[in-house]
Amino acid sequence: MTTIKDVARLAGYSPATVSRAINHSGYVSAAAAAKIQAVIAQLDYVPNDIARDLSQGRTVNVGVVVPHLNHPYFTQVFNGILTAAFAADYNVVLLQSKYDADLERGYLEQLHRKAFDALIFTSRAIPLAELAAAQKYGPIICCEDPGDYPLAAAYSQRTAAYQAAFRWIQTQGYHHIGLTLSRSDKLSATTRLTLATYATIFGHAPDPDLVALGVTTFADGYQAAQTWAAQASQPDFIFSNGDDIATGIRQFYLDHQLAVPPLMGQENQLSGRLLGLPTIDHHFQQVGAAAFHLAASRQVTHVPVAAELILR
């Protein structure tokens, strides 16, 4: 592989002079520039952008760790990051984690090796303490409230909207609430908050038979409804974790000529708007944009974005 030293040797100039000529970063005489350009053409030399970026201390790349793109939370946050990054002339690298802690640690090692200027964790399997310790490698931003950990964070403030949603459901006279959730409370802060808020408003934990886990898509919602329909305990209202998921639930009941329970979605998706479903908009695109700006500015601060209950 041709190097800048090869160009310098054949052109008869120092590597520093060749570097200035290539990068237009200092004075180089017209004669020297012409000779260097001729040698570059002769050798078909291409500068090593990665090495150059590392020498300048930045890559203009931001890595975004995403377990999957099946749920609107991830697609909306990622779109917010993309929009803000492109406007700032940054590149975004999508890093799929599948909630695999070893994969996530591998991305931290890539940050250590300066493959990225920063990493944004939309969700995670590894502990927050480990992310905080890895900040010695570079900026790390999480998309959840990190509590007392000294981590930069952009996240949706869900509590007030969840409280308002469950109070509204309660005032409508519903008592047997079906819940769809993506992960168990041991793994998900959102699940813990949902269950805790439910218990606060209704005075008891939800019926375990009416809690469906592992739900992230339309098809998952359809399956959850099928499970409920086959058991004695039936929901009189369903609080789902996505408008598309609520649409899948509704479709099962329609397909089987069953009465559709009242539904509430989340994320203010097109499906929910078309069906007129009440929903919670967590403004995840704003969260993504805020996460990118924290990455680019290297600020270690928190940017909460208030969620909004939308009743239709």
MINU-937384 format. One record per residue (C-alpha): x, y, z; residue in one letter. Coordinates in steps of 0.05 Angstrom, whole numbers. Layout:
! MINU-937384
R,X,Y,Z,A
...
END
This chain:
! MINU-937384
R,0,0,0,M
R,27,68,-20,T
R,40,115,38,T
R,53,189,44,I
R,126,172,56,K
R,129,139,-13,D
R,100,203,-45,V
R,150,246,-7,A
R,210,203,-28,R
R,193,205,-102,L
R,173,278,-102,A
R,236,298,-63,G
R,200,334,-7,Y
R,187,319,66,S
R,124,282,88,P
R,104,345,125,A
R,106,385,60,T
R,66,331,23,V
R,15,331,80,S
R,7,407,74,R
R,-3,400,-1,A
R,-55,346,5,I
R,-94,379,62,N
R,-84,451,39,H
R,-63,466,110,S
R,-2,511,100,G
R,44,543,50,Y
R,70,500,-7,V
R,102,531,-68,S
R,67,523,-135,A
R,126,482,-162,A
R,126,435,-103,A
R,50,427,-105,A
R,53,410,-179,A
R,109,358,-169,K
R,73,327,-109,I
R,7,323,-148,Q
R,43,289,-206,A
R,72,236,-160,V
R,4,225,-127,I
R,-26,213,-196,A
R,32,167,-216,Q
R,25,124,-153,L
R,-51,129,-151,D
R,-43,150,-78,Y
R,-106,160,-36,V
R,-99,193,33,P
R,-119,150,93,N
R,-180,188,119,D
R,-183,147,182,I
R,-111,162,200,A
R,-121,235,184,R
R,-184,239,227,D
R,-148,206,285,L
R,-90,254,279,S
R,-141,311,283,Q
R,-174,279,344,G
R,-243,268,312,R
R,-277,222,262,T
R,-343,260,253,V
R,-376,192,267,N
R,-426,180,322,V
R,-444,108,339,G
R,-516,93,359,V
R,-527,29,397,V
R,-597,0,382,V
R,-621,-69,404,P
R,-671,-73,346,H
R,-716,-29,304,L
R,-781,-65,317,N
R,-811,-13,364,H
R,-825,60,347,P
R,-784,82,407,Y
R,-720,61,371,F
R,-740,85,301,T
R,-763,153,327,Q
R,-701,164,370,V
R,-656,142,313,F
R,-691,188,264,N
R,-682,246,312,G
R,-607,231,317,I
R,-601,225,241,L
R,-635,291,227,T
R,-593,329,277,A
R,-528,295,256,A
R,-538,306,182,F
R,-551,380,195,A
R,-485,384,231,A
R,-447,345,177,D
R,-436,284,222,Y
R,-440,211,201,N
R,-484,163,241,V
R,-464,90,248,V
R,-521,42,269,L
R,-495,-10,318,L
R,-543,-68,331,Q
R,-535,-97,400,S
R,-593,-148,407,K
R,-587,-133,482,Y
R,-522,-172,481,D
R,-475,-144,535,A
R,-413,-170,500,D
R,-432,-135,435,L
R,-442,-71,474,E
R,-374,-78,507,R
R,-345,-87,437,G
R,-374,-20,417,Y
R,-343,12,479,L
R,-276,-16,457,E
R,-286,14,388,Q
R,-298,81,423,L
R,-233,69,460,H
R,-198,58,393,R
R,-228,124,368,K
R,-273,93,315,A
R,-326,142,338,F
R,-327,211,369,D
R,-383,188,416,A
R,-432,132,430,L
R,-507,140,442,I
R,-542,82,477,F
R,-616,82,460,T
R,-623,22,508,S
R,-573,-25,539,R
R,-558,-92,571,A
R,-495,-71,609,I
R,-500,-33,675,P
R,-501,43,678,L
R,-440,39,723,A
R,-401,7,667,E
R,-422,61,618,L
R,-401,114,667,A
R,-332,82,676,A
R,-322,77,601,A
R,-328,153,592,Q
R,-253,156,598,K
R,-254,131,525,Y
R,-300,187,501,G
R,-370,216,507,P
R,-425,167,522,I
R,-498,188,521,I
R,-556,146,547,C
R,-630,155,529,C
R,-656,143,599,E
R,-653,178,666,D
R,-586,154,694,P
R,-602,177,765,G
R,-539,192,804,D
R,-491,165,752,Y
R,-450,221,720,P
R,-473,206,649,L
R,-498,252,594,A
R,-571,235,582,A
R,-630,254,538,A
R,-695,220,555,Y
R,-771,225,558,S
R,-802,244,624,Q
R,-858,193,625,R
R,-883,194,697,T
R,-933,252,693,A
R,-963,227,627,A
R,-970,156,654,Y
R,-1003,181,717,Q
R,-1052,223,676,A
R,-1066,164,629,A
R,-1082,115,685,F
R,-1124,167,723,R
R,-1164,179,659,W
R,-1174,104,649,I
R,-1197,98,721,Q
R,-1246,155,716,T
R,-1277,121,655,Q
R,-1296,63,702,G
R,-1248,10,676,Y
R,-1218,-39,726,H
R,-1190,-99,687,H
R,-1133,-67,648,I
R,-1093,-106,597,G
R,-1021,-83,590,L
R,-971,-97,535,T
R,-898,-88,551,L
R,-833,-100,514,S
R,-790,-129,569,R
R,-796,-152,641,S
R,-789,-104,700,D
R,-721,-135,716,K
R,-694,-110,650,L
R,-734,-48,632,S
R,-740,18,669,A
R,-801,34,627,T
R,-836,-30,649,T
R,-819,-16,721,R
R,-848,54,715,L
R,-911,29,680,T
R,-925,-23,733,L
R,-908,24,791,A
R,-953,79,764,T
R,-1010,29,753,Y
R,-1003,6,825,A
R,-1003,78,851,T
R,-1066,98,813,I
R,-1107,33,822,F
R,-1080,14,891,G
R,-1057,-55,869,H
R,-1013,-90,819,A
R,-1043,-109,751,P
R,-1072,-178,741,D
R,-1013,-221,717,P
R,-1059,-256,668,D
R,-1071,-189,634,L
R,-997,-169,627,V
R,-966,-189,560,A
R,-890,-185,555,L
R,-845,-187,493,G
R,-893,-143,454,V
R,-861,-95,403,T
R,-899,-103,337,T
R,-968,-106,306,F
R,-962,-183,303,A
R,-943,-185,377,D
R,-1005,-145,394,G
R,-1048,-192,353,Y
R,-1018,-251,391,Q
R,-1030,-218,459,A
R,-1103,-208,442,A
R,-1108,-280,421,Q
R,-1079,-302,488,T
R,-1128,-259,527,W
R,-1188,-283,487,A
R,-1172,-355,506,A
R,-1172,-344,581,Q
R,-1224,-331,634,A
R,-1196,-263,655,S
R,-1214,-212,601,Q
R,-1191,-139,597,P
R,-1244,-85,595,D
R,-1190,-35,572,F
R,-1122,-44,540,I
R,-1062,1,552,F
R,-1012,-17,498,S
R,-940,4,488,N
R,-950,29,416,G
R,-1006,51,369,D
R,-986,-2,318,D
R,-989,-53,373,I
R,-1059,-29,393,A
R,-1078,-35,320,T
R,-1055,-108,320,G
R,-1097,-121,383,I
R,-1158,-89,351,R
R,-1149,-129,288,Q
R,-1151,-195,325,F
R,-1218,-178,356,Y
R,-1246,-155,289,L
R,-1221,-217,254,D
R,-1257,-262,305,H
R,-1321,-221,308,Q
R,-1308,-202,380,L
R,-1324,-136,414,A
R,-1262,-92,412,V
R,-1243,-66,482,P
R,-1226,8,488,P
R,-1152,19,472,L
R,-1097,68,487,M
R,-1033,69,447,G
R,-966,104,452,Q
R,-920,143,406,E
R,-975,180,367,N
R,-964,138,305,Q
R,-1003,145,240,L
R,-1044,83,255,S
R,-1068,112,321,G
R,-1084,179,289,R
R,-1125,146,234,L
R,-1164,104,284,L
R,-1172,161,333,G
R,-1138,124,391,L
R,-1118,161,454,P
R,-1042,158,460,T
R,-980,182,496,I
R,-930,220,453,D
R,-861,214,484,H
R,-830,261,432,H
R,-774,211,419,F
R,-749,249,358,Q
R,-734,307,404,Q
R,-699,259,451,V
R,-656,234,393,G
R,-638,304,371,A
R,-619,323,442,A
R,-576,261,449,A
R,-538,279,387,F
R,-525,350,410,H
R,-498,323,476,L
R,-452,277,436,A
R,-427,333,391,A
R,-418,384,447,S
R,-389,334,497,R
R,-432,363,552,Q
R,-446,318,611,V
R,-516,341,630,T
R,-588,316,629,H
R,-640,337,577,V
R,-710,312,598,P
R,-766,318,546,V
R,-837,317,574,A
R,-885,264,548,A
R,-955,285,528,E
R,-1022,249,538,L
R,-1066,259,477,I
R,-1140,241,487,L
R,-1183,230,425,R
END
